Amino acid sequence: MATSTMTSQPVPDPLSAPNSNNTSLNLPHSNSMPTSTSTSTPPNKTLSVLEEVEAAQDRLRSRLAGALTSPPPNIPHDALPSVPLIDIGPSFDGTLESRKKVASQIRDACLTTGFFQISNHGVTPGAMASVLKQAERFFHDLAEPKRQALHIKHSTLFRGYEPHDSTYVNPDDQNNSNDNNNNNSNSSSDNSSSSSNTYDTAEQQQQQQETKEGFNWGYEEALDPTGGDGRYVELDGSKPDPARGHGNVWPAEEDLPGFKAAIAEYYGQVLQLARHLFRLFALSLGLEERYFDELMTHPGGIARLLYYAGQPVIEDEKTDRGMNDATTTTNTTTVTAKKEEQEHTTKLGLGAHTDYECFTLLLSSANPGLEILFPPSPGTAGNPIWRPCPVRPGTLTVNVADFLMRWTNGLYKSTIHRVVSKPGAGERYSVPFFFSINYDGEVAPLPEWCVGESHFRPLKAGEYVLERLRATQILEDQEKEEQNRTK
């Protein structure tokens, strides 16, 4: 998977560009941009998507090996990286100046971590609460045979119900999970010998099976408040055809009354928000704010309901032995041991990955779980560090995805993230919305004065996502074959 370690190109000041105009954002000069943490060279535009994915998978493994799971001692909490909160309410007030100010904040986030959260975004609390309720209903109220009838194996586009062991976002997770199952191994016991530090090795990171369950659907003109333009095509350029497993599938109304209506209400609102955000992204790059509009008339918009089962609380062993309060006084050794035990009993909900499309809008329930792999910094002794994404009620989390990273020539960062379920955290629901431009849209490089000379091979958005899916499957097959040869 692509990571956030790609070296960006020097970018000229858009205000000095001959084609800039008065609707562009007043951007900083290129010498104010953050220094890349990668030592890799920019990709060659002749590379295939498979070759891009292979190189990116190597970088992902490199970042995961040695990543911190806990902060170093004596580091103040406010010195640790986190996700900024951006109030985008002013961007709806009708003034270009307000939109530019919000776009400037978005730019700052995209240049560094690629993650930010937004408030006052216009998606109603009722729509957000209702779609999370539908997730709960789908995974708890819909009978198992009804869910299996919607299994993604019946769909050419991975639409419908996705059991926890059907797919893996990181090919390494599937292969290592299969090895562990064959060896009857347990990740907690396997790692106990190395629990004296707070670093992950690549093996420790990739020894668990994903626990998430999902329900997937994509764009339909009936879900688009604009009504669409009648030209929507799927990833492969074909028209949707649910009759042959080439489109969305839904539970029957009698099985989950009101389910699709609630989904449609939320999807329509978040789709319109995504279009609004893409105009802010345009401004953030110094482009005219409607630069991308012609590519958003029938956009790709995959969405998912995700469920992560809760994990039981770890019993305090000293309490179990009946020791009284006087003998169970908290000390550093006890706290450290308890923390290490929690780390090693944490379940992998969704493996370390980056997203494929332009950007993601994520709605989550109150329980934490999303973690972001922030790049190395002096405060982390030069190591990447996993940090939890803040839980801020009423907000949506936005992250740059790989296609936008490619399009901006590595300037905007697509950052590695994962979902974990820690002991006592309770079950978690989330609704990610992966926004893409029209799948059949011809994607030209952005102006050089904006992002520099492109080092990526031009691709249609649908072609890119489809090739990424195929490339990931090829890598999985190759790694399985290699493992079988070495056994």
N, C-alpha and C positions, 0 to 999 in steps of 0.2 A: 504493500500500500504506500501511496505517496505520503511523505512526512513534511514537517515544517522546516526542514533543515536545508532547503534549496537556496543557493546563493542568488540573490536578486541583482539585477543590473542597475547601474547608476541611472537615475531618472532626471532628465532636465526639468527645470522649473516650468510648469504648464503656462504660467502667465507670460513667459517670454516666447512661447511657441507661436509661429505665424498663424496657426489656425484656431488659437484659443479665442474665446468670446466672453461676453459679459455675464454669461450664466455659469461660468466655471467657478470652481472653488479657489480661493486664495491659498495656495499650498506652500509648504516650506521648500527651501532649496534642497537639492539632493544631498548636500553635505550634512543635513540634519537628520538623515535617515539612520535607523539603528544598524549597528554592525551585525552581519550574519554570523551565526554560530557554526556554520557548516564549513568544512574544508573541501567539499566536493565541488567539481567544476560544473558549470551550467550544462544541462542536457543538450545533446545534438538533435537538431530538428529532424534528422533522418531516422532517429530511433523509432521503432514500432512501439505500440502501446504495451505489448508483452515485454519488450526490453525495458521500457520505462518502469513497469510494475516490478520486474525482477530487481532492478537497481534500487527502487524505492523500498522493496521488502528487505533488502540487505541493510538499508539505512534504518529501517524500523527496528530490526534486530539489534543493530548497533546502539540505538537510543535506549532500547529496553534493558539491555545488559548494563548493570550498574546504576539503573535509575533508583533514586531515593524514594522510599515509601513513607518516610517520616522526616521531618526537618532535622537538620543538624542541631546539636545542643547549643543553648545560649543564643539562638537566633530569635530576635523579637518577631512576634506574629505579624506586625505591620511591615516587616521587611521581606516577608514572603510574597511571592507572586499570587495574584488573584484575578478575578474576572471583573472588569469595570461595569458599572451600571450607567446606562445612557437613557435619559428622559427624552423620548422622541416626540413628545406631545407638541413642542413648538413647531415641528416640521409640518403639522397639519393646519397651521394658522393662516396659510395663504400667502406668506411673504417669502421671497427667495432668500433673503438674508437669514431668516430663521432656519430654513432648510440647509443653508451652507454651514451654519454653526453646528447643527447636528451631524452633518456629513463630515465635518472636521474631526469630531469625536470618534466617528466610525472609522475614519482613516487611521487615527492613532492606534486604535485597537487592532485593526487588520495588519498594520505594519509590524506589530510585536507578537501578540499571542494568537490572533485570529479568532478570539472568542470575546463576546460581550453580551450583556443582558439588557433588555429594553423594557421600559415602563411607559405607561400612557400610550399604548400602541394601537388602541382602537378595537381590539378583539374583546368582546363583551365577557364579563365574569360568568354570565349564564352559559354562554357557548363553551367556555373552557371547562366549567364544572360538569356540564352535560357530556362532553366527549370523554372525559375521564371516567364518568359513570358508565358510559357504554363499554369502555375497556373492562371495567370490573364485571359488567353483565356478560360480555362475550366469554371471558375466561372462567367465570364461575357459574353462570346460569345456563349457558347453552350446553346442551347434552353433548358428551364426547362423540357419539356417532355423527351428530350434526356438524361438529367442528371438523371431524375427519373427512366428511363429504366435501369440505371446502379446502382440503389440503393443497398446498402449493405444488405438489407433484402432478396435479391435474392441469396446471397452468403453464403455458410457455413463457410467462412473464413474471413468475414467482408471486402471483397474486393469491390472496386467501390466507388460510391458517398455516402458521409456521411453527411446528413443535420445536422444542429446545435443541434437538439433535439433528435438525434438518439442514441447517446452514451454519457457516462460520464466517465472520467478517475478516478473520486473519487465518490464512491457510495453515500456519504453524499450529494453531489451536486444535484443528481437527486431527492433524497427524500425531501430535503429542498426546492428545486425549485418547486416540485409538491405541497408541503404545501403552499408555497407563492402564487402560482397560484390559489389554492383553496380558499385562504383567501383574494384574490385581494390585496395583500400587495405589497409594493414597497420598495426595499432595501434602497434606498436613504432616504426616509422619515422615515423608521423604525429606521435607525441608527442615525438620526439627534440629538437625545437626548444625545448620547454618543460621540459626535464629538469633545469634548474638549481635548481628548488625541489622541495619535498616535499609540495606541495599537489595535490589532484586537482581538475580542473574537471569539470563535469557531463559534458562530451563525453568526457574521458579515462576517466571511470568507466564509460561506457556504450558503448564501442566494440568490445567483444569478444563473441564467441559463447560461450555456456555449453558446457563440456566434459563435464559430468556425464552418467552413464547411470544409470538407475534401474529398480527392480522394485517395484511398489506393490501393497499388499493392505490389506484392512480387517477390521473386527470380524466374527467368526463365533462363534456360540455354542459350536461345537466347540473353539474356541481359548480360551474363557473358563473358568478353573478353577472358577468357581461354577456353570457350566452354563447361565448366562443365565436369563432369565425368559420366554422364548418370544415376546417382544414387539419384538425388534429390527427397526428399519426403516432404510432408507438415507436419504441426504440429502434426497431428494424425498418422503419419507414412505412409499415403497413397500417391499414385501418384496423381499429379494434373489432374483434369478432368473438364475443363471449361464447358463442355456440361451439367454437372449436378451441376453447381454453385460451383465447387471445384477448383478454380484457378482464374487467373487474368481476368478482363474484361476491355475493352478499348473502347473509342469512335470510331465510324466509321471514316475511313480516310476522307471520303467526308464531314463529319461534322466538323472535326478539322484537316485539312491537316498538316502533319508534326509533329503532337502532339507526337505520340509514338516514332518516330525517335529521337526527341529531348530528350524525357524521357530516351530512351535507351542510348544515348550518355552520359548524366550525370550519370545515374545509373552505367554504366560500369566503369567510372572513379572513382566514389566514392567507389564502391565495391573493386577495386584494392587498393585504399588508405586504406580502412578498413583492408585489409589483411596485408598491410605494417605496419599499426599502431598496429595490434595485435602482430606482431613480436617485436615491441618496448615495448609493454606491457609485453611480456615474458622477455625481457632483464631487464625491470624495476623491475621484481620480482626475479631477479637473476637466471632465467632459461635460457637454451639454446634458442637462438632466434627463432628457428624453432620448438619449443616445441609444438605449437598449429597447425602446418601446416596440419597435417592429418585430422584435424577437420574443415578445411576451404575449402574443395574441392567442396562441394555443400551447402554452408552456407545458413542459414536463413537470409533474408535481406528484411524486410518490409520497405517500403517507403511511404511517404504521401505528397500530395500537400495540404497545409492548407491556408485558407483565413480567415482573421479577418477584419470585416468591420470597417471603421473609425468612430470616434465619433465626434459630433459637438463641436466647441469651446464654452466654457461657457461665456456668455455675462457678462461684468462688470456691475453690478447693478447700480453703481454710475454713470457710463457713460449713462446708460439707463435713469436715472432720469434727465439727462441734466446738471449735476453739472459741473462747470468749473474747470480748472486745479488747481486753487488756493484752491479749497475745496476738491480736490481729491488727495491731497498729500499722498503718500504712507506712511502708518504707520504700526506698528507691528500688530495691531488688524486686519487691512484690509488684510494684507498678510496672516495671520493665517487663517482668515475666508475663503479667496479664496482657500487656499491650502486644507482646510478641505472639502470645497464644491467639489473640484476636486477629492479628495479621494473617496467621497461618490457617485460620478457619474461615477466612473471608472467601466467599464464593464469587466466581467470575460470571457476572451476568451477561456481559457483551465484551468480546475481546478487544485488545488495542487495535485501533484502526483510524483512518481518516475517511471522510465522506467523499462521494464521487462527483456530486453535481456542483452547482454554483454556490449555494449556501443552504444551511439548515436552520429551521425555526423549531425549537423544542419546547413543548409544554410538559411539565412534570408534576406529579403529586408531591405532597409535602415531605416525604421521606427522601433523604439524600442517597446518592449512589454514583452519580456522574463524576468522574475524575479526569483531569487534564494533565498531560505530560508537558510541563513548562520547560523551556530550554535551560541549559546550564547558566549559572550566574555565580558571581563571587560569593554570594551568601549561601550557596549550596555546594561550595568547594569544587565548583566546576562540573557538577553532575546535574543531569536532568532530574526533575522531581515531580512526583505525582501529587497533585493538590485537588481537594474536593471543590467542585463547582458550588458556589453559594446557593442556598435555598432562599429565594426571595419571592414570597407569595405575590401572585398577580403579574409576574414578569414572564417574558419569554427569553430563552437563551438562543443566541445566534452564533453560528460559527461558519467561517469560510470553508468551502469544500474544494476538491482538487481541480475541477474544471475552471473555477474562477482563479485559482492559483496559477494554473497554466496560462490562462488568458491574460493575467496581469504579469506574466513572465517571472513568476516567483516573488513578486513584490508583496502581495497579500498572502498571509500564511495559512495553510491548511494544517491544523495541529492535531497530533495524536491524542485520542481520548478513549475511554473505556467506561464500563459500568460495573461496579462491584456491589455485592450484598454482604454487609458486615453483620456480625452477631448482634441481635437485638434491634436491628434497624427497621424491621417490619416490611411488609410487602410494598412494592413500588410500581406505579403505572406511569407511562410516558407516551407522548404522541409527537414523534418527530415528523416534520414536513420537509422533504428534500426538494428544493426549488431548482428547476432547470429552465433554460430558455427553450423555445420551440425545438423539438427533437430534430426536425428536418431543416433547421435554420443554417444557412451558410455562415460560418464564423470566421470573419476576417481578423487579422491581428489588430490589436489596439494601436493607436498612433504612437510612433517611436518617442515623440516628445513627452508622452504620458508614462510609458513603461519601458522604454528602450527597445532595442531590436529583439524580436521574438526568437527564442531558442526552442520552440516547440512546433511539431508538425501540425498544420491546420486540420481540424476534424469537425464534423457536425457533432452537436451535443449528444444526440442519440447514439451515433456511431461510437463516440468515446465511451459512454457508459456501457454500451453493449460489449465493446472490446475489453473494457475493464473486467466485466463479469466473466467473459470467456478466458481472459488471461489468468484470472484468479483460479478458475477451474483447471486450466492447464498446469499452473504451478502446483496445485493440490495433487493432480495426477502424477506429475513428475516426482514430487517428494515421496508420494506413496510407493512409486516404483523403486526409487532409490533406497527407501527403508526396507522394502521386501528383498532387495538384492543383498543388503548387509546383514540380514537376519540369519 
